């Protein structure tokens, strides 16, 4: 179970990184963010931004709220972010900056919504897929 402030913190850092990717068109920075997303999809505990949150930020915020979030939707969202940024990095590095720009803008939209409003699109997609799977598995 996760402190819900952690994913929002990570989304803030991600938003800043993605704005820099959009401004610079850096395929290498897009690839670095894809690696960060891959780490988060594998394990939130070892994701770089989650580590920064736990090590340096959480202790200054006081105890986490009583309501914690399950990690599975967040890990799924990280996987979706990885897919977007892998496409972005490939686009930028292969000389197709429009592909990189569109994929980065999609990832930035999701990260910003999470950072600013606590709306995790990847988490919502995970929950929707779970409901669809449950509906079809009972029939």
Buried (B, 14 or more C-beta within 10 A) or exposed (E): EBBBBBBBBBBBBBBEBBBBBBEEBBBEBBBBBBBBBBBBBBEBEEBBBBBBBBEEEBEEEEEBEEEEBEBBBBBBBBBBBBBBBBBBBBBBBEEBBEBBBBBBBBBBBBBBBBBEEEEBBBBBBBBEEEEEEEEEEEE
